[in-house]
Amino acid sequence: MRKILITLTILSLLLFAKSDFDLALEAEELFDYKRAAKLYKKACDNRNTTGCLNLGILYEYEKGVEKNNSLAFDLYKKSCKAGNYQGCTNLGFMYESGKGVEQNLFRAFELYRDSCSAKDYKACFNMGNIYARGDVVKAKKSRASELFKLACDNNYSQGCINLGIIYINGNGVEKSTSKAKELFQKACNNKSELGCKYYKMLDK
């Protein structure tokens, strides 16, 4: 009977033990980025694709580790290859900006397109910027607006902000200060400081 109780106790401890990834998230919430990096690495080594993604972010933005864009690129690539579309989006940004890899806007666009199709709305926003600028595709303001709206409708605040700016300037849409104000307010409600700033400017 005693052996059974000991076994059950051990099994319950194992069952409710937190993973390296969960512990890393907790460490990051406490701004202990150094500990978070070590735990994300363990999670990544154990094939947790979001662990690889989050570790890449720490290396890209120099949180708890020495800045290393090449390593961030490799980690995003590993995450993306394993099917994590947020990793693909971040990989696309590395290609777009030439961080840790030679700049390749066409490859960035491909990655954004695939990730946007998989409902990663940051990728939709980034693809909208490419359409707005006309970098590797013909500039198409209407398509940019569609992608910013898609991002905004799914609570990606920067999409709301960019769409609001389009309404202020009337780029491919009818000018509408009231619509822009509504979009900036939505971004502000989603805790975007820039959204709040623009909303207050129009609310005077």
N, C-alpha and C positions, 0 to 999 in steps of 0.2 A: 504493500500500500504506500509506504514512504517513497519507494522508487518511482511509483506511478505519479505521485504528487510532484516530485522533483522534475520528472520528465515533462509534466504538464506546465510547470513553472517556466522551464527553459523554453519550451515551445511558444508559450505566450509572450515571453520577452523577445524572442526572435520575430514573432508575428507582428508585434507592435513597435519594433525597432525602426527608427527613422533612417531613411536612405541618405547616402552622401549628398544627393541632390537636394533633398528637403533641408538638410542641415546647412547646405551652402546658401539656400534661399534665406534661412533664418539669420545666418551670419551677415548676408548682404543687407538685410533689413536693419541690422544693428550697425551698419557701416563698417563692419569688420571685413574689408575686401581681401585682405591678405589670407585670412582663413577661408573665405568664400572661394578664392582662386584655387586653393589646395583641394577643397572638396569638389569643386566643379571638375577639376582635372581627374579625380578619382571616378566621378560619375561619367565623364567623357570616355575614359579608358574602359569603362564597363558598358559602353555603347548607349549611353544616354545622350541622344542627339541635342537636346536642349542644354545639357551640361556643356557640350562642346560649343554651342552657340553663345551661352552666357560667359564662358571663359574667354571666347574671342572678343566679346564686348569689353571685358576687363582689360585685355591687352591693347585693344584699339584706343581706349579712353584712359589708359594708365591708372587703373584703380587697383591698388594692392599688389601690382606687378609693374615691372618696367615696361614702358610703351614698346610694342613690337607689332607693327602693322603686318609684317610678313607672316608671323605666327597667327595673328588674328585672321588673316586671309586663309591660311591652311585650316584653321579650326572651322571657319564658316564653310569652307569647301567640304570638309569632312561631314559636317552637319547636313549640308545640302545634298550630298551624295547619298546619305542615309534616308533622305525623304523629308527632311525638315525644311519647309518652305520659308520660314523666317530666316533660316540660315542662308537660303538661296537669295533672299532679298538683300541681306547684309553683304553677301558675296557680290551681288550686282552693284551695290554702292561702292565696294572696293574697286571694281572694274571701272565704274563711272568716274570716280575721283582719282584713280591711279595710285591708290594707297596699298602698298605691299605687293603691287603687281603693275605691269605696264597698262596704261589706260586703254580700255577697249569698250567704247560706247555701244557698239553693236551687241557685244556679249552681255553688257549690262541690261540692254533693252530686252534681250531674249529671256534673261533670268527674271526680270520684273514681270514680263508677260506671263510666264509660266506660274509665278507665285501669285500674281493677281487672279489668274484663273482658278487657283487653289484657295482663293478667299483670304489672302494676306493683303490687307488693305493699305498697308504702308507701301507695298509694291505697286499698287494701283496709283497711289499718289506720285510715286517716283516716275512711273511711266507717263503720268499726266504732265510732269515737268518736261520730259523729253519731247512730248508732242507740242507743248507750249513753246519750247525753244527751237524745235526743228533740227535737233542734233543729227540723228541717224535716220529719221523719218521726216517726211514733208510736214512742215509746221501746220498744225490743224487745231485751231482754238476750240472748235466745237468738241473734238475728241478729248482734248485736255479738260474741258469743263465737265464732260461726262465722267471722266475718271476721278476728278476732284470731288464730284458729287457722290460717286460710289464710295469713296473713302470717307467723306463727311457723313453720309447716311449710316455708315458703320462705325461712327464715333472715333474716326481718326482726325483729330482736331485740325491738323495742318491742312487737310483737304478742305475743311470749312473756311479756313482763312484765305487760302488761294482762290477759292470760288468766290468768296466775298470781294476780294480785290478785283476779280474779273467783272463782277457786277458794278463796282464803283467806276471802273474804266470803260465798261461797255465793250469788252473785247469778245466779239462773237455772240454777245447777248445784249438785250436791251438794258440800258443803264437803270439801276434800281438801288438807291441808297437804303431803302427800307429792307430789301432782300439781303443786302450786304450786312446791315445791322443785325438782322435775324441770324445770319450765319456766324457772325462774330460772337454773338451772345451764346450760341450753341457751343462754340469752341471754348468760350469762357466758362460755361457750365461744366465742361469737361476738364477744367483746371488748366487751361492754356493761358499763361500770363500774356502772351502776345494777343490772343483773342480778346482778353479783357481790356487790354490797352486800346485796341482798335474799336471795340464796342464803346468805350468811354469817350473816345474821340468823336464818334457819331452821335452820342447821346447828349451832347451839349446843347 
